[in-house]
Amino acid sequence: MLIVEDDQPLRDFYRATLRYAGYSVVAVEDGLDALGWLEQHSPAIIVLDLTLVRVSGRDLQRELRAHAETRDIPIVVVTGDDTSDLNKSELACVLHKPVTGAALVETVERCLKKEARVSG
């Protein structure tokens, strides 16, 4: 799993919460770091903050959807922003800040199951 979050305390919280839930987690600071990491790896899911420095979460999301190798990776969007521009299929995988650990784990699990149903 890849976490992309520019706020260090939140990044640490997400990483610790998801590791405690049994996931293997890599966390990066922004969209540019994520793109670099994704050149070598293919995570089962991405937890993505939309408001990032350098490369925004929205730009990263568009970039991932534009390439066959990454377009099917499920993305959990974490944001305090308006999400009315997201399509309906993405809304099941949206968390609005502030985020609890239980909500984070539940949403990740729901999005992984949703992806398994779509691919299976």
N, C-alpha and C positions, 0 to 999 in steps of 0.2 A: 504494500500500500504506500502511496505517496501522499504526503501532506504538504500543501503549499500555503503558507501563512506567514505574513511579514511581522506580525506581533509576536515577539519572543515568548512572553508568558503564555499566550494562547497556543502557540506552536508546541511548547513543552507540555501543556495540559492535554492537548489532543494526542500527542505522541504517547504520553504516559497512560492515558485512558485506554487507548486502543491496544497498546502492548499488554496492559493488564487484562484486556478482553481476549488476548491470545493472538493478536495480529502481529505480523512482521511489518515494521514501519520505518520508512525513511522520511525525514522532514527537511524541507528546503525553505528558503526565505522569500523567494519571489518567482515570477513567471520565467525569467531568464534562466535562473538556476534549474527550474523544473524542465525546461526545454533541453538543457544540457544533460541532465540526468536521464531523461526519456530517450535520448539518442542511444543509450546503452541498455536500458531496462524497459520492461513492460509490466507495470503493476496491475494487480487485479482490480484496483479501484483508486480514485484520486479524491482527496478531500481538498477543496479549493476555495480559498477566500477570493472574492471578486475584486476587492480594492487592494491592489498590490502596487509596489513601486516598480520601476523599469518596464516590465511587461505586465499589463493588468490581467486579472483573472478572466475577464471577458475576452481579451485578445488571446490568451492562452487557450481558452475553451474553443474559440473559433479555429485556431491553429490545429488543435487536436482533431477536431471534426473534419478538417480539410484533408487529412491523410489516412489512407487505408489502414496503416499499421496502428493508429491510435484512435480512430473514430469510434470504436466499439468499447473503449474503456469507460466504465461507468464513472460519473463524476458526482460527488456530493458537494453542492454549492453551499458555502457558509458565508452569510452576509448580513449586514445591517441595512443594506440598500433595498430599494424597490425591485421586485423580481417579476413585474408584470410583462417584461419583454421575453421571458423564458417560455419555451413551448410547453404544452401540457405534460408531455412525457417526462420532462426534466423536473417538474414541480414536486414529484414524489421524492426527489433527492435534494431538497432544499432545507437548510436549517437557518433560522433567523437568530442572530445574536441578540442577547447572550445565550450561549449554548451550555446545556448540562452534559455531563458525561454519559448519563443514561440515554439522552436523546441522540447524542453522537453515535454511540454504539448501535442503537436501534435503527437509525437511519442508514448507517453503513450496511448493516445486515439486510435491511429491506432492499436496498439498491443492489446488493450482490445477488439476492434471490431473484429480483426483477430481471437482472441481466441473464441469470441462468435460465429463466423461463423463456426469454427472448431468443437466446442462442440455442437452447435445447429443443 
